[in-house]
Amino acid sequence: MQPVQKLIGMNIKLARTKRSITQAEVANKIGIEASYLSRIERGSVPVSCERVYEIIHFLHCDIDEIFPVPSEVETQFNR
């Protein structure tokens, strides 16, 4: 199990690369720096739900492609 921000970041990167979209394209469209998107994809910075939904809309993907199932997420209750 991994922290949720790391799983979400990995899923964003996977969805983006499957669609052959660059970090720069996503970042430009949603109004952030490509370097910030890179940190989101690595899971090194927390990301707001609003920002995640902007990415979901831009990538035209389903929510379950980005948000992991609860059993995959490490929380204080399952450590």
C-alpha positions as CSV (number, residue, x, y, z in Angstrom):
1,M,0.0,0.0,0.0
2,Q,1.1,3.5,-0.7
3,P,0.0,7.0,0.4
4,V,-3.0,8.3,-1.6
5,Q,-1.1,11.3,-3.2
6,K,1.5,8.9,-4.6
7,L,-1.1,6.6,-6.1
8,I,-3.1,9.5,-7.6
9,G,0.0,10.9,-9.1
10,M,1.0,7.6,-10.7
11,N,-2.5,7.2,-12.1
12,I,-2.5,10.7,-13.5
13,K,0.8,10.0,-15.3
14,L,-0.4,6.7,-16.6
15,A,-3.6,8.2,-17.9
16,R,-1.7,11.1,-19.5
17,T,0.9,9.0,-21.2
18,K,-1.7,6.5,-22.5
19,R,-3.2,9.4,-24.3
20,S,0.1,10.7,-25.6
21,I,-0.3,14.1,-23.9
22,T,2.7,15.9,-22.6
23,Q,3.0,17.4,-19.1
24,A,3.3,20.8,-20.8
25,E,0.0,20.4,-22.5
26,V,-1.8,19.5,-19.3
27,A,-0.1,22.1,-17.3
28,N,-0.8,24.9,-19.8
29,K,-4.5,23.9,-20.1
30,I,-5.2,23.9,-16.4
31,G,-3.0,26.9,-15.6
32,I,-0.1,25.4,-13.6
33,E,3.7,25.0,-14.3
34,A,4.8,21.7,-15.9
35,S,7.3,21.3,-13.0
36,Y,4.4,21.4,-10.5
37,L,2.5,18.7,-12.6
38,S,5.7,16.6,-12.5
39,R,5.8,16.9,-8.7
40,I,2.1,15.9,-8.6
41,E,2.8,12.8,-10.8
42,R,5.6,11.8,-8.5
43,G,3.4,12.2,-5.5
44,S,5.8,14.6,-3.9
45,V,3.2,17.4,-3.4
46,P,-0.4,17.1,-2.3
47,V,-3.0,18.0,-4.9
48,S,-6.4,19.5,-4.4
49,C,-9.5,17.5,-5.5
50,E,-10.5,20.5,-7.7
51,R,-7.1,20.2,-9.5
52,V,-7.5,16.5,-9.9
53,Y,-10.9,17.0,-11.5
54,E,-9.5,19.6,-13.9
55,I,-7.0,17.0,-14.9
56,I,-9.7,14.3,-15.3
57,H,-11.8,16.6,-17.5
58,F,-8.8,17.5,-19.7
59,L,-7.7,13.9,-20.1
60,H,-11.3,12.7,-20.7
61,C,-10.8,9.8,-18.3
62,D,-13.0,8.2,-15.7
63,I,-12.7,9.0,-12.0
64,D,-11.7,5.4,-11.2
65,E,-8.8,5.6,-13.6
66,I,-7.3,8.3,-11.2
67,F,-8.6,7.6,-7.7
68,P,-7.4,4.2,-6.3
69,V,-9.7,1.8,-4.5
70,P,-9.6,2.3,-0.7
71,S,-7.9,-1.1,-0.1
72,E,-4.9,0.2,-2.1
73,V,-4.5,3.3,0.1
74,E,-2.4,3.5,3.2
75,T,-4.1,5.3,6.0
76,Q,-3.8,5.5,9.8
77,F,-6.4,2.8,10.0
78,N,-4.7,0.1,8.0
79,R,-1.0,0.5,8.8
